[in-house]
Every structure is written in structure tokens, then in C-alpha cells.
Amino acid sequence: MCRWLAAYTGSPILLQRALYAPAHSLIDQSLHSELGAEATNGDGFGIGWYDDQPTPGVFRSIEPAWNDHNLRELSAHIRSPLFFAHIRAAIGSAVQQTNCHPFRHGKWLFMHNGYVAELATVKRELALAVDESLYPEIAGQADTELLFYLALTFGLEDDPPDAVARAIGLVETVGQRKGVKYPFQGTIATTDGERIWVFRYSTQGESRSLFFTKHVPTLRSLYPEREIFDEVSDDARVIVSEPMGDLPGAWNEVPESCYGVVSQGDDQLRPFKVKPPAKAVTVDT
């Protein structure tokens, strides 16, 4: 289980402003999560950011986020208009860099707070559903990486909501066939560097929390003394597992079984329903 800051998007800011500066920052949450399944998340972390290069940068470590001096150093020098950050509490997979989020394929980043239930029971069938050309890129053991490559297989680069719906649909189909009561739990974030898609869904209907900031002009009127709101653009957004900062009224919760799209001020929130894969997946036994 993990806690994650799934996106800053807006005018470029130093990563340090989001990771360390606010009250109940992401680094503080790694030690004292209030809404997560685990209070302490010390099994590694990762950041992914976009700059003027064709693909995003990624830095991942198995160190606890609160104790990594390299993260503090880098975040004070990396300025980005869109970035992800993730802190990890491992369940069922090793504490190693290849299992740390975010995961990258081309210009895409992907991360997840939750789990595929009883992964050992369903992993073989799910792995064999990954497109043959993508399968060699899977480097770790994490359920999130497998979910990412399933979504890529089902068309993430063309239609993210449909691809994620079909990837989770396959997880549920396989899981339920094998007797898993609630196959999927979690919130997901993915981006192509221009738009961010976030999803809140679980088979049980009791998903992990997910929040996004209100519009910056509203925040400026609520908190005129906070300089950060004067520094960022009107279309800036932050999406988090649990609120950061001592800012009552600044956050909206993403409803259960919904997904959101954030793109340069054009925000949308829509219902999310899982779908069966576009074609049946069969595995020889």
C-alpha cells in the first residue's frame, strides 16, 4: 500500500515546494499518514518529472523518503510544470528499485495506491495477457507495473480511460474466476506529460482516498497571505492521496468510481466503470 502525490501540473515550480514545504507534506505523510492503510510508508519512493527532454525523468530509491538526502538535493534543483511523486509501503513484492513507482514507458508515467488482491493467484494469467512486444520491458514484481503494461496493451496511449477500465476489468474477471472476492483496490494516476488522468475505483466500492485542489483563483481569495498561490498559474492543480497543508476548504474529494482529466485548466470529472477486455484472453493449461 502506498501514499502518493499524483500530480502537480501548472506553471513550473521546484519539486521541493510540494515534497517538503507544506504542512503534512508528502514527506511527512511517509511517516504519519492519516488516511492511508499504513501510517508509515518507508519502502522506497520515486519521482517522475517533465522538462524539455522528449521523455520524463525518473528517480527511484529504496531509501525511506524522509531519510534520502539525494531526494532533498534533487528536489531543490528540479523545476517542472508536471511531476509525480510516490512513497511506497510494500505488500507482496520485494523492496527494490524496479518495484518503486512511478513506472515509465516512452512519454508515459503511471502509479497506483492500492493492490491487485492475491496477485500470486492471478499473476500468470495477467502476465500472459500483456502484449508480446511490451512484456520484455517489465523489470520488477509489483502489481502496479503489471497493471500499467496491461493498460498499455489495451490502448493506454490512445484512450486512457478505456484502457484502464479494460485492464481492471481483466483483473476482476481473472480474480473472480479464481475465487478472489475483491480483486482490485486503489487509485491510479497516469500522464503523457500534457494531460493527467486519475481514477478512484475498487471492486468492493471502498476505494483509497483521492483529493484535488480547488481552482487557484479561489484559493487566492481564501488564503491571500499564502505566497505560493501568487507564484503558480491559474490552471495549476495538485492531486493527492490525502490533503497537504493547513488549508481548510482547499480540497475536493474525488467521488467513488470516478475518473478525472486535468489539462491546462480544462478539468473534467466523470463516472468510471470497468469493462471486459476488447478480446477474450485465454491461457493454455
Helices and strands as residue ranges (DSSP letters): E 2-14, H 15-19, H 26-31, E 45-49, E 57-61, G 65-67, H 69-75, E 79-88, G 97-99, E 103-105, E 108-116, H 119-128, G 135-137, H 143-153, H 160-177, E 184-191, E 196-202, E 211-213, H 216-222, H 228-231, E 237-240, E 251-253, E 258-262, E 268-271
